Amino acid sequence: MKILIVEDEKDLRETLVSSLKKEAYVVEAAADVVSASEKIALYHYDCILLDIMLPDGSGFDLLEQLKSEGKSENVIIISAKDALDDKLKGLSLGADDYLTKPFHIAELNARIKAVLRRKNHDGQNTITTANTILNIEERDFKVNKQSIHLNRKEYDILFYFLQNKNRLITKTALAEYVWGDQIDQADNFDFIYYQIKNLRKKLKQSKAEIDLESIYGVGYKLIEV
């Protein structure tokens, strides 16, 4: 899952990036409204951690941008401001939660998982498709109730496809989702091909009733077989 942290306090921003990467999230960060606005316009995020007081404006401006662009990213406001008016304004503009600083990383992580469950999976911790079950919190994938070992990227790719079953996923969209900012350093998409190839092999060997169908020259689609 891909997270954007919008926080101008350098130490806190770096702590959040480091901590959330340990939870196996793809994490990007921005320190101001301008850079965050550019990222929001270009990319999709599963969750945005948003500070309100930023050096060049307000996090509320970014909430209004999301709303005007019709984007449904899960937003958790992280702010030192504990005023009721700010909480009500944030929630009315589309924020899903409001966490007051200082907070424990464990609580933040729990809030992230909670908003993702509520909005993306009807409150469930698992995604069930055909004879497969993917446990989101435990990052465990089962075929016919037998766990199948996936490396981190294989899991992230499969999770993305299961969220978008029967939808065409372009190579560019997949790369941006799974690799985040690091995609800018890639010369081509060969690394995607190899990850997809290995994942398809594991699906076939485990007799999973799903497959990643290749759409020549464009991308892939998860289908039931």
VENRAGI-V97797 format. One record per residue. N is the residue number from 1. OMEGA is omega in radians with two decimals (none if undefined). Layout:
# VENRAGI-V97797
n=N omega=OMEGA
n=N omega=OMEGA
This chain:
# VENRAGI-V97797
n=1 omega=-2.99
n=2 omega=-3.07
n=3 omega=3.02
n=4 omega=3.09
n=5 omega=3.09
n=6 omega=-3.02
n=7 omega=-3.09
n=8 omega=3.13
n=9 omega=-2.97
n=10 omega=-3.08
n=11 omega=3.13
n=12 omega=-3.13
n=13 omega=-3.13
n=14 omega=3.10
n=15 omega=3.13
n=16 omega=3.12
n=17 omega=-3.12
n=18 omega=-3.09
n=19 omega=-3.09
n=20 omega=3.05
n=21 omega=3.09
n=22 omega=3.09
n=23 omega=3.08
n=24 omega=3.01
n=25 omega=2.91
n=26 omega=-2.97
n=27 omega=3.00
n=28 omega=-3.07
n=29 omega=3.06
n=30 omega=-3.07
n=31 omega=-3.10
n=32 omega=-3.08
n=33 omega=-3.07
n=34 omega=-3.11
n=35 omega=3.10
n=36 omega=3.14
n=37 omega=3.12
n=38 omega=-3.13
n=39 omega=-3.13
n=40 omega=-3.14
n=41 omega=-3.04
n=42 omega=-2.95
n=43 omega=3.03
n=44 omega=3.10
n=45 omega=3.07
n=46 omega=-3.13
n=47 omega=3.08
n=48 omega=3.05
n=49 omega=-2.90
n=50 omega=3.01
n=51 omega=-3.12
n=52 omega=-3.08
n=53 omega=-3.13
n=54 omega=-3.00
n=55 omega=-3.09
n=56 omega=3.11
n=57 omega=-3.07
n=58 omega=3.05
n=59 omega=3.09
n=60 omega=3.09
n=61 omega=3.13
n=62 omega=3.06
n=63 omega=3.12
n=64 omega=3.09
n=65 omega=3.12
n=66 omega=-3.11
n=67 omega=-3.10
n=68 omega=-3.14
n=69 omega=3.10
n=70 omega=-3.12
n=71 omega=-3.02
n=72 omega=3.09
n=73 omega=3.04
n=74 omega=-3.09
n=75 omega=3.00
n=76 omega=3.09
n=77 omega=3.04
n=78 omega=-2.98
n=79 omega=3.05
n=80 omega=-3.14
n=81 omega=-3.06
n=82 omega=-3.08
n=83 omega=-3.14
n=84 omega=-3.13
n=85 omega=3.14
n=86 omega=3.12
n=87 omega=-3.13
n=88 omega=3.13
n=89 omega=-3.14
n=90 omega=-3.12
n=91 omega=3.14
n=92 omega=3.13
n=93 omega=3.05
n=94 omega=3.09
n=95 omega=-3.11
n=96 omega=-3.11
n=97 omega=-3.11
n=98 omega=-3.10
n=99 omega=-3.08
n=100 omega=3.06
n=101 omega=-0.16
n=102 omega=3.14
n=103 omega=3.09
n=104 omega=3.13
n=105 omega=-3.14
n=106 omega=3.13
n=107 omega=3.11
n=108 omega=-3.13
n=109 omega=3.11
n=110 omega=3.13
n=111 omega=3.12
n=112 omega=-3.11
n=113 omega=-3.12
n=114 omega=-3.12
n=115 omega=3.10
n=116 omega=3.11
n=117 omega=-3.08
n=118 omega=-2.99
n=119 omega=-3.02
n=120 omega=-2.98
n=121 omega=3.09
n=122 omega=3.09
n=123 omega=-3.09
n=124 omega=3.10
n=125 omega=-3.05
n=126 omega=3.00
n=127 omega=-3.12
n=128 omega=3.12
n=129 omega=-3.09
n=130 omega=-3.13
n=131 omega=-3.11
n=132 omega=3.05
n=133 omega=3.08
n=134 omega=3.11
n=135 omega=-3.01
n=136 omega=-3.07
n=137 omega=-3.10
n=138 omega=-3.10
n=139 omega=-3.10
n=140 omega=-3.14
n=141 omega=-3.11
n=142 omega=2.98
n=143 omega=-3.06
n=144 omega=3.08
n=145 omega=3.10
n=146 omega=-3.13
n=147 omega=3.11
n=148 omega=-3.11
n=149 omega=3.05
n=150 omega=3.02
n=151 omega=-3.01
n=152 omega=-3.10
n=153 omega=3.10
n=154 omega=3.11
n=155 omega=-3.11
n=156 omega=3.12
n=157 omega=-3.12
n=158 omega=3.11
n=159 omega=-3.13
n=160 omega=3.13
n=161 omega=3.13
n=162 omega=3.07
n=163 omega=-3.05
n=164 omega=-3.11
n=165 omega=3.12
n=166 omega=3.08
n=167 omega=3.11
n=168 omega=3.10
n=169 omega=3.13
n=170 omega=3.12
n=171 omega=-3.14
n=172 omega=3.14
n=173 omega=3.14
n=174 omega=-3.13
n=175 omega=-3.13
n=176 omega=-3.11
n=177 omega=-3.01
n=178 omega=-3.07
n=179 omega=3.06
n=180 omega=-3.09
n=181 omega=-3.09
n=182 omega=-3.12
n=183 omega=-3.13
n=184 omega=-3.10
n=185 omega=-3.06
n=186 omega=3.09
n=187 omega=3.14
n=188 omega=-3.08
n=189 omega=-3.13
n=190 omega=-3.11
n=191 omega=3.07
n=192 omega=-3.14
n=193 omega=-3.10
n=194 omega=3.10
n=195 omega=3.11
n=196 omega=3.14
n=197 omega=3.14
n=198 omega=3.14
n=199 omega=3.13
n=200 omega=3.11
n=201 omega=3.13
n=202 omega=3.10
n=203 omega=-3.13
n=204 omega=-3.11
n=205 omega=-3.11
n=206 omega=-3.12
n=207 omega=3.06
n=208 omega=-3.12
n=209 omega=3.02
n=210 omega=3.12
n=211 omega=3.07
n=212 omega=-3.09
n=213 omega=3.14
n=214 omega=3.05
n=215 omega=-2.92
n=216 omega=3.06
n=217 omega=-3.07
n=218 omega=-3.09
n=219 omega=-3.04
n=220 omega=3.10
n=221 omega=3.07
n=222 omega=-3.13
n=223 omega=2.99
n=224 omega=-3.11
n=225 omega=none
